[in-house]
Amino acid sequence: MKKVKLQVPATVANLVCGFDILGMAIHEPYDEMEIKLLETPEIIIRHIDNFGLPEEPSKNVAGVVLLKIQEYLNLKNGFEVTINKKIKPGSGLGSSAASAAGAAVGANELLGNIFTDEELVYFAMFGEKLASGVKHADNIAPCIFGGITLVKSSNPVDIIPLSSPDLYVTAVHPQVEVKTSDARQILKKNILLKDAIEQWGNIAGLVAGIQKNDFQLIGRSLNDVIVEPIRSILIPKFNEIKEKSLELGALGGGISGSGPSIFMLSEKEEISQKIAEMMKSVYDEIDIESFVYVSKINPSGIKIIEN
């Protein structure tokens, strides 16, 4: 029986100003997935974590992706998937994207690598549609491509891999729930032209800073005048953590995806570690359990560890 084992990394979407178009892969946390190619056409999903996610293929993020691949190829084979999810659902660290992207990449490996990375993003977006109601690729693209990616278009899929600056990422996941679908619902439907112009400048500056390896330009561009002011009210102590991170030397940062996780970029590991300690302390003070991760940007994304 053909099988493949994968490490599927967490991702940070939006990168502050790049709502639904920018994302980056990090090293931790990551999900573990094992996918087997079956001679019969059924899709079998098994979770060995404790999150109680549905295992019926049509209601499971990975299952939906595999059903779509099966339909596209008129495939007579099925798949058996075992998922050990370490990226908590609702964390803002790309939990649903990890399952969707892992399913697409694993199936492709078992089928002889017949799809391009952009085609895999296309299939994985059906999982994101199930999870959030929207086919967005800002988590999926870096998970599959690795590093930092720009989603120029989701329809048709057009992904631009960017450089991966030598920066450290500190991410904190406070144990409060923010559903992606809810976080999208509270956003304004209309924005002021002056805010749009400022946001476009920040996005362009951030992409230029990433490509030029200009850390100061990256820091100046990590500003969101549209989404963060609204979503931040859902995250306890967001403003305090951001202010203290900047005081400790962070280049900048903000909400990871739809939250509640918060990320910060730093030039040096020692700064990143100090920020991690501060984040944990802030949440300890208000009796909110939190998990903190310090990682470099993950340049390779999903890792095949056995096939």
MOJOCOR-V259348 format. One record per residue. N is the residue number from 1. PHI is phi as a letter, one per 40 degrees, with the letter a starting at -180 (* if undefined). D_CENTER is the distance of its C-alpha to the mean C-alpha in Angstrom with 2 decimals. Layout:
n->[N:N]
phi->[PHI:PHI]
d_center->[D_CENTER:D_CENTER]
This chain:
n->[1:2:3:4:5:6:7:8:9:10:11:12:13:14:15:16:17:18:19:20:21:22:23:24:25:26:27:28:29:30:31:32:33:34:35:36:37:38:39:40:41:42:43:44:45:46:47:48:49:50:51:52:53:54:55:56:57:58:59:60:61:62:63:64:65:66:67:68:69:70:71:72:73:74:75:76:77:78:79:80:81:82:83:84:85:86:87:88:89:90:91:92:93:94:95:96:97:98:99:100:101:102:103:104:105:106:107:108:109:110:111:112:113:114:115:116:117:118:119:120:121:122:123:124:125:126:127:128:129:130:131:132:133:134:135:136:137:138:139:140:141:142:143:144:145:146:147:148:149:150:151:152:153:154:155:156:157:158:159:160:161:162:163:164:165:166:167:168:169:170:171:172:173:174:175:176:177:178:179:180:181:182:183:184:185:186:187:188:189:190:191:192:193:194:195:196:197:198:199:200:201:202:203:204:205:206:207:208:209:210:211:212:213:214:215:216:217:218:219:220:221:222:223:224:225:226:227:228:229:230:231:232:233:234:235:236:237:238:239:240:241:242:243:244:245:246:247:248:249:250:251:252:253:254:255:256:257:258:259:260:261:262:263:264:265:266:267:268:269:270:271:272:273:274:275:276:277:278:279:280:281:282:283:284:285:286:287:288:289:290:291:292:293:294:295:296:297:298:299:300:301:302:303:304:305:306:307]
phi->[*:c:a:a:b:b:b:b:c:c:b:b:c:g:f:g:c:c:d:g:b:b:a:a:c:b:c:b:c:a:c:b:b:b:b:b:c:c:c:b:c:c:b:b:b:b:b:b:b:b:c:g:c:c:b:c:d:c:b:b:d:c:c:c:c:c:c:c:c:d:c:c:c:f:c:c:c:b:b:b:b:b:b:b:c:b:c:c:d:g:c:g:b:g:c:c:c:c:c:c:c:c:c:c:c:c:c:c:c:c:c:g:f:c:b:c:c:c:c:c:c:d:c:c:c:c:c:c:c:c:c:b:g:b:c:b:b:c:c:c:d:c:c:c:c:g:g:b:b:b:c:c:a:c:a:c:c:a:b:b:c:b:c:b:c:c:b:b:b:b:b:b:b:c:c:b:b:b:c:d:c:c:c:c:c:c:c:c:c:b:b:c:d:c:c:c:c:c:c:c:c:c:c:c:c:c:c:c:c:c:c:c:f:c:c:c:c:d:c:c:c:c:a:b:b:b:c:d:d:c:c:c:c:c:b:d:g:d:c:c:c:c:c:c:c:c:c:c:h:c:c:i:i:i:c:c:g:c:g:c:c:b:b:b:b:b:c:b:c:c:c:d:c:c:c:c:c:c:d:c:c:d:c:c:c:b:f:b:c:a:b:b:b:b:a:c:c:c:c:b:g:c:b:c:b:a:a]
d_center->[31.09:28.27:25.09:21.99:19.91:16.32:14.04:10.43:8.16:5.45:2.92:4.43:5.12:8.90:10.25:12.94:15.03:13.01:12.22:10.59:11.46:9.81:6.64:6.97:6.78:8.69:11.41:11.38:10.87:10.67:12.02:15.35:16.49:19.96:20.97:24.66:26.43:29.20:32.54:32.47:30.22:28.61:24.92:24.69:21.67:22.08:19.98:21.35:19.26:20.58:18.26:20.65:18.35:20.55:21.77:23.52:21.87:22.01:20.26:17.60:14.25:15.15:18.73:18.35:16.83:19.73:22.22:21.30:21.75:24.93:26.23:25.54:27.45:29.98:29.17:31.62:29.47:27.00:24.29:24.04:20.64:20.39:17.14:16.98:13.91:13.29:9.89:11.70:11.30:11.16:9.71:7.14:4.88:3.31:6.96:8.34:6.27:7.37:10.77:11.06:10.25:12.30:15.04:15.35:15.53:17.81:20.05:20.41:21.50:24.01:25.32:26.10:23.18:24.49:21.42:19.93:16.26:16.34:18.07:15.45:12.82:15.61:16.07:12.51:12.38:15.17:13.06:10.84:14.33:15.57:12.97:13.01:15.98:14.41:13.51:10.67:8.96:6.86:3.54:6.51:8.54:7.39:6.94:10.45:11.99:10.86:11.26:10.66:10.99:12.78:12.87:16.62:17.05:15.61:19.21:20.31:17.15:17.49:14.88:16.04:14.87:15.68:17.19:15.54:17.65:19.02:17.30:16.28:13.28:14.28:12.02:13.91:13.18:16.44:17.50:17.80:16.26:14.64:14.04:11.80:15.02:17.12:15.14:15.53:19.17:20.28:19.46:22.59:23.64:25.61:25.24:28.00:28.61:28.89:25.41:24.03:25.98:24.72:21.06:21.74:23.40:20.51:18.06:20.78:21.53:18.03:17.84:21.42:20.83:18.09:20.46:23.50:22.05:23.51:22.04:24.24:23.20:19.50:20.56:22.73:20.10:17.42:19.02:18.11:21.21:19.92:16.92:16.79:20.50:20.07:16.90:17.96:20.90:18.81:17.83:20.86:21.93:19.22:21.91:23.65:20.71:19.94:23.68:24.28:21.43:23.04:26.41:25.36:24.43:20.73:20.24:18.12:14.84:13.91:11.68:8.00:6.85:9.93:10.86:12.80:11.01:12.35:11.77:14.66:15.55:18.91:21.34:22.80:21.82:24.56:23.20:19.72:21.58:23.74:20.88:19.47:22.99:23.37:20.22:21.46:24.94:24.13:22.67:25.45:27.96:27.01:26.60:22.90:21.44:18.34:16.34:15.82:14.14:15.47:14.10:14.63:12.19:11.74:13.73:13.86:10.59:11.88:15.28:18.22:20.39:23.23:24.68]
